[in-house]
Amino acid sequence: MKSATRSANSPFFSTAESGAYRPVGGISKRGFDVFTASLALVFLSPLFLLLMTLVKFSDGGSVFYGHRRIGHNGRSFRCLKFRTMRADGDRLLQDHLRNNPAAYEEWRATRKLQDDPRVTVVGSVLRKLSLDELPQLINIIRGEMSIVGPRPVVEDELELYDAAAVFYLQSRPGLTGLWQISGRNDVSYATRVAFDTHYVQNWSLIRDVSIVFKTIPAVCFSRGSY
């Protein structure tokens, strides 16, 4: 998080830091997460090695990228991804937003850009197929994320949830979720928040399994991804 002072004064973190929220799904969801993530890491290990090689030799930079996100009960963690952006990405983004008012408005509303100048050639393919997110299986094993749940957000982004932030904080962020199988970037941010709220309020293990199976065609056909 940006600072302990800000967190202490924020309505999003005052309740969460007291430990009031138990992770949605409890032991059964955690058992499903560990079993599924471990199995996936074993079966996908050849693909993992291939992607690591492609990322490394595309521009010689680091293979993985860890970005600070907000997790269960407001705890921050490093959300892992295969690196898809150039090393000077922060500078490129600021220059792009400063010179493109439309891009600035898109970023302000969604924290994403359809035409992002920071993304490498290999990175664009990984993002299109959501393969850049595979290292988050490690986050799941660590207990920082879940197979299914709201997508992890940064602290500033959580403010867009407004009162619905309490539902986000009750769950571990997910590798997939209702947003991913329902259009992703094709839907508004308000709709994304509504999906996350509905998921937490209506959680069931059967629903998690259903979302996992629905994720497969959503990823294969790259629905709403860019």
Order of alpha helices (4+ residues) and beta strands (2+ residues): alpha-alpha-alpha-beta-beta-alpha-alpha-alpha-alpha-beta-alpha-alpha-beta-alpha-alpha
